[in-house]
Amino acid sequence: MPSAEIITIGTEILLGEIVDTNTRHIARALRELGIDLYRTVTIGDNLDRIAEAIRNSMQRAEIVITTGGLGPTVDDPTREAVARAAGVGIEFREDLWLQVRSTIARYGRLPTENQKRQAYIPQGSIAISNPVGTAPAFIVETERNAVISLPGVPREMELLLHESVIPYLQKRFGVSQIIKVRLLHTSGMGEGVIDDKIGDLEKLSNPTVGLAAHNGVVDIRLAAKAEKESQADQMIAVIETDIRARLGEVIFGVDEDTLEEITLAAIQKRGWDLTVAGYGLTESILRRLPQIIPLADLQPGMIADRLKALQEKAGSSAALGVGAFVEAMAIEIFLNTPAGEQTKHFTYGGHPSNLPRWAMNVGLNMLRLEAQAGD
């Protein structure tokens, strides 16, 4: 099975001016083909550094995919860098120039002279026309490697990847395996404790099991490689059953499920009306549940009285109060449901900026467990 590396090109990415979404999209496409991705890297618009990165990737992996640096300006050096890494020159392609001119004409404009640069690609490479942009892509082949250069504009990149590059990879490398991934979302148990309970499974080679913590939520990633999707699904199902038996109600959802969605669904199933209030929560967290009432001038120990008053005014059967006290690095959670009242205090040892999100996740999980207790 071939291996791959991705090189994202653009100084604007290194400077944090734009977010790289291309790497994630390409990585998922390679995963579905069963191609192992071993490394990704971002390089600024520097010809020498890009060429060096490509040469290094060619030594390690059969497939090297670059994105970006195919525009018409002098700071778009990918063509020259790929040619240098492959030991070939640059050649002009009349057919690509006609394509560039035709695309620009759709906007009612004439091409400038520098846009002719986009019709130059490494000698002997396979040209990939771009029907939705002015930057043609190309593939440089060696006996061992395929260096594939795609535009940096995400929509252009995605179209060329799926319509041209994936069929090429399937034919050139005979890839037939697929990799399926399933995420199990957990809350209420730390990453270290989960690792202690399923650590033996994390040593498996196929399927693989990995952990990722996200401020009160820990994801368990299951990935299986197989010839057929049904085989991969079955491999994952066996491990998932084992993990569920070990962790139980700690697992709240899978794949695209979110803690707030699962919690609200459990509340709705119980027929509870809900009042939610929070102190010290950021705007992004407040947007997760539109009905959250922001609290001000709150001290530890006050949240229960404040929330009861709001709950009585709303006439709701259930209430959740979340207090994130960054100065004290602590949170306070108050629940009042038909099952009873409970107040809990937790201390926090992470970065202060993460405390509000962790507090909200802890509170939502407590409410979820309360609502699901009757199932």
C-alpha positions as CSV (number, residue, x, y, z in Angstrom):
1,M,0.0,0.0,0.0
2,P,1.5,3.4,-1.0
3,S,2.1,6.1,1.5
4,A,1.5,9.8,1.1
5,E,2.6,13.2,2.3
6,I,0.8,16.6,1.9
7,I,2.6,19.9,1.5
8,T,0.6,23.0,1.9
9,I,2.2,26.1,0.4
10,G,1.5,29.7,1.3
11,T,3.1,32.3,3.6
12,E,-0.4,33.5,4.4
13,I,-1.1,30.2,6.2
14,L,2.2,30.5,8.2
15,L,1.3,34.0,9.3
16,G,-2.2,32.8,10.4
17,E,-4.0,35.0,7.9
18,I,-6.0,32.1,6.6
19,V,-6.9,28.6,8.0
20,D,-5.7,25.6,6.0
21,T,-8.7,23.4,5.3
22,N,-7.2,21.6,2.3
23,T,-5.0,19.3,4.4
24,R,-8.0,17.9,6.3
25,H,-10.0,17.4,3.1
26,I,-7.1,15.6,1.3
27,A,-6.3,13.5,4.3
28,R,-9.9,12.2,4.5
29,A,-9.9,11.4,0.8
30,L,-6.6,9.5,1.1
31,R,-8.0,7.7,4.2
32,E,-11.0,6.5,2.2
33,L,-8.7,5.1,-0.4
34,G,-6.7,3.2,2.2
35,I,-3.6,5.3,1.5
36,D,-1.4,5.8,4.6
37,L,-0.7,9.5,5.3
38,Y,2.5,9.8,7.3
39,R,3.3,13.5,7.3
40,T,1.8,17.0,6.5
41,V,3.8,20.2,6.4
42,T,3.2,23.9,5.6
43,I,5.9,25.9,3.7
44,G,5.9,29.6,2.9
45,D,6.3,30.9,-0.6
46,N,10.0,30.2,-0.9
47,L,11.3,28.3,-4.0
48,D,14.2,26.7,-2.3
49,R,12.4,25.5,0.8
50,I,9.5,24.2,-1.2
51,A,11.8,22.2,-3.5
52,E,13.6,20.8,-0.5
53,A,10.4,19.8,1.2
54,I,9.2,18.0,-2.0
55,R,12.5,16.2,-2.4
56,N,12.4,15.0,1.2
57,S,8.8,13.8,0.8
58,M,9.6,12.0,-2.4
59,Q,12.2,10.0,-0.5
60,R,9.8,9.0,2.2
61,A,6.5,8.5,0.3
62,E,5.3,7.4,-3.1
63,I,2.6,10.1,-3.3
64,V,3.3,13.8,-2.6
65,I,0.4,16.2,-2.9
66,T,0.9,20.0,-2.8
67,T,-1.7,22.7,-2.6
68,G,-1.2,26.4,-3.3
69,G,1.4,28.4,-5.1
70,L,-0.1,27.9,-8.6
71,G,-1.3,31.5,-9.2
72,P,0.1,34.0,-11.7
73,T,2.3,36.1,-9.4
74,V,6.0,36.0,-8.7
75,D,5.2,34.6,-5.2
76,D,3.6,31.5,-6.6
77,P,6.7,29.3,-7.0
78,T,5.2,25.8,-6.8
79,R,5.7,25.0,-10.5
80,E,9.4,25.8,-10.4
81,A,9.9,24.1,-7.1
82,V,8.3,20.8,-8.3
83,A,10.4,20.9,-11.5
84,R,13.5,21.5,-9.5
85,A,12.7,18.7,-7.1
86,A,12.1,16.3,-10.0
87,G,15.2,17.4,-11.9
88,V,13.3,18.7,-15.0
89,G,12.7,22.1,-16.6
90,I,9.6,24.1,-17.1
91,E,7.6,24.1,-20.4
92,F,4.8,26.2,-21.9
93,R,1.6,24.4,-22.8
94,E,-0.5,26.1,-25.4
95,D,-3.6,24.1,-24.5
96,L,-3.4,25.3,-20.9
97,W,-2.9,28.9,-22.0
98,L,-6.1,28.6,-24.1
99,Q,-7.9,27.3,-21.0
100,V,-6.6,30.2,-18.8
101,R,-7.7,32.7,-21.4
102,S,-11.1,31.0,-21.8
103,T,-11.7,31.1,-18.0
104,I,-10.8,34.8,-17.7
105,A,-13.0,35.6,-20.7
106,R,-16.0,34.3,-18.8
107,Y,-15.6,37.3,-16.5
108,G,-15.5,39.7,-19.5
109,R,-11.8,40.4,-19.1
110,L,-8.6,39.9,-21.0
111,P,-5.7,38.0,-19.5
112,T,-2.6,39.9,-18.3
113,E,0.8,38.9,-19.3
114,N,1.7,37.5,-15.9
115,Q,-1.2,35.1,-16.1
116,K,0.6,33.3,-18.8
117,R,2.8,31.9,-16.1
118,Q,0.0,29.5,-15.2
119,A,0.4,27.7,-18.6
120,Y,3.9,26.7,-17.6
121,I,4.3,23.3,-15.9
122,P,7.2,20.9,-15.3
123,Q,8.4,19.1,-18.4
124,G,6.7,15.9,-19.2
125,S,4.1,16.3,-16.5
126,I,0.4,15.3,-16.8
127,A,-1.7,18.4,-17.1
128,I,-5.0,18.6,-15.2
129,S,-7.4,21.2,-16.6
130,N,-9.2,23.4,-14.1
131,P,-12.8,24.2,-15.3
132,V,-13.5,26.4,-12.3
133,G,-10.4,28.5,-12.0
134,T,-7.4,29.8,-13.8
135,A,-4.7,27.6,-12.2
136,P,-4.2,24.3,-14.0
137,A,-3.0,21.4,-11.9
138,F,-0.4,18.8,-12.9
139,I,1.2,15.5,-11.9
140,V,4.9,14.8,-12.2
141,E,5.6,11.1,-12.5
142,T,8.8,9.2,-11.6
143,E,9.4,5.5,-11.5
144,R,8.5,5.5,-7.8
145,N,6.6,8.8,-7.2
146,A,3.6,10.8,-8.2
147,V,3.9,14.5,-7.3
148,I,0.5,16.1,-7.6
149,S,0.2,19.8,-7.5
150,L,-3.3,21.3,-6.9
151,P,-4.6,24.9,-6.5
152,G,-4.9,26.4,-3.1
153,V,-8.4,27.7,-3.5
154,P,-10.4,25.0,-1.6
155,R,-13.3,24.6,-4.0
156,E,-11.0,24.3,-7.0
157,M,-8.8,21.9,-5.1
158,E,-11.7,19.7,-4.0
159,L,-13.1,19.4,-7.5
160,L,-9.8,18.5,-9.1
161,L,-9.0,16.1,-6.3
162,H,-12.2,14.1,-6.7
163,E,-12.7,14.3,-10.5
164,S,-9.1,13.8,-11.6
165,V,-6.6,12.9,-8.8
166,I,-8.5,10.1,-7.0
167,P,-9.2,8.2,-10.3
168,Y,-5.5,8.6,-11.2
169,L,-4.3,7.2,-7.8
170,Q,-6.7,4.3,-8.1
171,K,-5.3,3.4,-11.5
172,R,-1.6,4.2,-10.9
173,F,-1.2,2.5,-7.5
174,G,-4.1,0.0,-7.7
175,V,-5.5,1.1,-4.4
176,S,-8.5,-1.0,-3.4
177,Q,-8.5,-0.9,0.3
178,I,-10.5,1.6,2.3
179,I,-10.1,3.0,5.8
180,K,-13.2,3.6,7.9
181,V,-13.2,5.8,11.0
182,R,-15.7,5.9,13.8
183,L,-15.6,8.4,16.7
184,L,-17.0,7.5,20.1
185,H,-17.6,10.7,22.2
186,T,-17.3,10.4,26.0
187,S,-17.7,12.7,28.9
188,G,-17.4,12.4,32.7
189,M,-14.2,10.4,32.6
190,G,-10.6,11.8,32.1
191,E,-8.4,10.8,29.2
192,G,-6.0,9.1,31.6
193,V,-8.7,6.9,33.2
194,I,-10.1,5.9,29.8
195,D,-6.5,5.0,28.7
196,D,-6.2,2.8,31.7
197,K,-9.4,1.0,30.9
198,I,-8.8,0.5,27.2
199,G,-5.1,0.8,26.9
200,D,-4.7,-2.7,25.6
201,L,-6.9,-1.9,22.6
202,E,-4.7,1.1,21.8
203,K,-1.9,-1.3,20.9
204,L,-3.9,-2.9,18.1
205,S,-2.6,-2.5,14.5
206,N,-5.8,-3.0,12.6
207,P,-8.2,-1.6,13.7
208,T,-6.4,1.1,15.5
209,V,-7.7,2.9,18.6
210,G,-6.6,6.4,19.7
211,L,-7.7,9.1,22.2
212,A,-8.1,12.9,21.9
213,A,-9.2,15.1,24.8
214,H,-11.3,18.3,24.2
215,N,-12.1,20.1,27.5
216,G,-14.4,17.7,29.2
217,V,-15.0,15.5,26.2
218,V,-12.7,12.7,25.2
219,D,-13.0,11.2,21.7
220,I,-12.1,7.6,21.0
221,R,-11.1,7.1,17.4
222,L,-11.6,3.6,15.8
223,A,-10.0,3.2,12.4
224,A,-10.1,0.0,10.3
225,K,-8.5,-0.8,7.0
226,A,-10.1,-3.5,4.8
227,E,-10.8,-4.5,1.2
228,K,-14.5,-3.8,1.6
229,E,-16.5,-1.3,3.5
230,S,-18.5,-4.1,5.2
231,Q,-15.4,-5.7,6.4
232,A,-14.1,-2.5,7.9
233,D,-17.5,-1.9,9.5
234,Q,-17.5,-5.3,11.1
235,M,-14.0,-4.9,12.5
236,I,-15.0,-1.6,14.1
237,A,-18.2,-3.0,15.5
238,V,-16.3,-5.7,17.4
239,I,-14.0,-3.1,19.1
240,E,-16.8,-0.7,19.7
241,T,-18.9,-3.4,21.5
242,D,-15.9,-4.1,23.7
243,I,-15.3,-0.4,24.5
244,R,-18.9,0.2,25.3
245,A,-18.9,-2.8,27.7
246,R,-15.9,-1.3,29.5
247,L,-17.0,2.4,29.6
248,G,-20.8,2.2,29.7
249,E,-22.7,5.5,30.1
250,V,-19.5,7.5,29.7
251,I,-20.1,7.2,26.0
252,F,-22.7,9.7,24.9
253,G,-22.5,9.7,21.1
254,V,-20.7,8.9,17.9
255,D,-19.3,10.7,14.9
256,E,-21.1,14.0,14.3
257,D,-23.1,13.8,17.6
258,T,-22.5,16.7,20.0
259,L,-23.0,16.8,23.8
260,E,-25.6,19.5,23.7
261,E,-27.6,17.7,21.0
262,I,-27.6,14.4,22.9
263,T,-28.5,16.2,26.2
264,L,-31.3,18.2,24.7
265,A,-32.7,15.0,23.1
266,A,-32.7,13.3,26.5
267,I,-34.4,16.2,28.1
268,Q,-37.1,16.2,25.4
269,K,-37.6,12.5,25.8
270,R,-38.3,13.0,29.5
271,G,-40.7,15.8,28.7
272,W,-38.8,18.3,30.7
273,D,-38.9,22.0,30.1
274,L,-35.4,23.5,30.6
275,T,-33.9,26.7,32.0
276,V,-30.2,27.2,31.6
277,A,-28.1,30.0,33.1
278,G,-24.3,30.5,33.1
279,Y,-21.7,32.8,34.5
280,G,-18.3,33.4,33.0
281,L,-19.1,31.7,29.7
282,T,-17.8,33.0,26.4
283,E,-20.0,34.1,23.5
284,S,-19.1,30.9,21.5
285,I,-20.3,28.7,24.4
286,L,-23.5,30.8,24.9
287,R,-24.3,30.2,21.3
288,R,-24.2,26.4,21.8
289,L,-27.5,26.6,23.6
290,P,-29.6,29.6,22.5
291,Q,-31.6,29.6,25.7
292,I,-28.7,30.1,28.0
293,I,-29.3,33.1,30.3
294,P,-26.0,35.0,31.0
295,L,-25.5,35.8,34.7
296,A,-23.5,38.7,36.1
297,D,-22.0,39.6,39.5
298,L,-22.0,36.0,40.6
299,Q,-19.9,34.5,43.4
300,P,-19.3,30.8,44.2
301,G,-22.3,29.5,46.3
302,M,-24.8,31.9,44.7
303,I,-25.7,30.0,41.6
304,A,-28.4,27.8,43.2
305,D,-30.5,30.7,44.5
306,R,-30.1,32.7,41.3
307,L,-31.1,29.7,39.1
308,K,-34.1,28.7,41.3
309,A,-35.5,32.2,40.9
310,L,-35.1,32.0,37.1
311,Q,-36.6,28.5,37.0
312,E,-39.6,29.6,39.1
313,K,-40.2,32.6,36.8
314,A,-40.0,30.4,33.7
315,G,-42.1,27.6,35.2
316,S,-39.7,25.0,33.9
317,S,-39.3,21.5,35.3
318,A,-35.5,21.3,34.9
319,A,-32.7,23.8,35.3
320,L,-29.0,23.8,34.8
321,G,-26.7,26.4,36.2
322,V,-23.0,26.6,35.2
323,G,-20.6,29.0,36.9
324,A,-17.1,29.3,35.5
325,F,-14.9,31.2,38.0
326,V,-11.6,31.7,36.1
327,E,-10.0,33.7,38.9
328,A,-10.5,30.8,41.3
329,M,-9.9,28.2,38.6
330,A,-13.1,26.5,39.7
331,I,-16.6,25.7,38.5
332,E,-19.9,25.3,40.2
333,I,-22.8,23.2,38.7
334,F,-26.3,23.3,40.0
335,L,-29.0,20.9,38.7
336,N,-32.7,21.0,39.7
337,T,-34.8,18.4,38.0
338,P,-37.8,16.3,38.9
339,A,-35.3,13.8,40.2
340,G,-34.0,16.3,42.8
341,E,-31.4,18.9,43.4
342,Q,-27.6,18.6,43.3
343,T,-24.7,21.1,43.5
344,K,-21.2,20.2,42.6
345,H,-17.9,22.0,42.8
346,F,-14.9,21.2,40.7
347,T,-11.3,22.6,40.5
348,Y,-9.6,23.0,37.2
349,G,-5.9,22.6,36.4
350,G,-5.7,23.5,32.7
351,H,-5.3,26.7,30.8
352,P,-7.7,29.4,32.1
353,S,-9.1,30.1,28.6
354,N,-10.3,26.6,28.4
355,L,-12.2,26.6,31.8
356,P,-15.5,28.0,30.5
357,R,-15.8,25.3,27.8
358,W,-14.8,22.6,30.3
359,A,-17.4,23.9,32.7
360,M,-20.2,23.8,30.1
361,N,-19.3,20.3,29.1
362,V,-19.2,19.1,32.7
363,G,-22.7,20.7,33.3
364,L,-24.2,19.3,30.1
365,N,-22.9,15.8,30.9
366,M,-24.4,15.9,34.4
367,L,-27.7,16.9,33.0
368,R,-27.5,14.2,30.3
369,L,-26.9,11.5,32.9
370,E,-29.8,12.8,35.0
371,A,-32.1,12.8,32.1
372,Q,-31.0,9.4,30.9
373,A,-31.2,7.8,34.3
374,G,-34.8,6.7,33.7
375,D,-34.1,5.0,30.4
